[in-house]
Amino acid sequence: MQKVLTILNISLEFKSPLMKQINEKKAKIYNFGKFAGILTEEENRFTFRYDENYSGQPISLSMPTSNKEYFLKTFLPFF
């Protein structure tokens, strides 16, 4: 099984005193060479969303292909 992980680091800083600095890491997830979706690491969780054009096998049986967003408390070993 070929999976490729591409890491993108994004840091946003807002000038408003009401907004805090947001540090976000994103990874492009490929499954068997096809772009499957984006994995995002936020403060205390991970989120994964399949790309709207992805029609391949699911990344995991616990995460069937759909247009919903999956919220994860820990980094799962299949990524």
Buried (B, 14 or more C-beta within 10 A) or exposed (E): EEEBEEEEEEEEEEEEEEEEEEEEBBBBBBBEEBBBBBBBBEEEEBBBBBBEEBEBBBBBEEBEBEEEEBEBEEEBEBB
